């Protein structure tokens, strides 16, 4: 069981790196003050899906960290 959690952690870590690199840059510049840059832009469905997938993979990674770090899985 311990080996399975390690494998899931390594796969989720690599997948998390790839997913974060796939995100579009959000360099707003000076318009980032007060969310002025997001006033006229909308988030596309592909970006929303990528955000959800990144969140799920990050949650799996964090759960694996806790399971391995606190010695719950032996």
Buried (B, 14 or more C-beta within 10 A) or exposed (E): EEEEBBEBBEBBBEBBEEBEEEEEEEEEEEEEEEEEBEEEEEEEEEEEEBEEBBEEBBEBBEBBBEBBEEEEBE
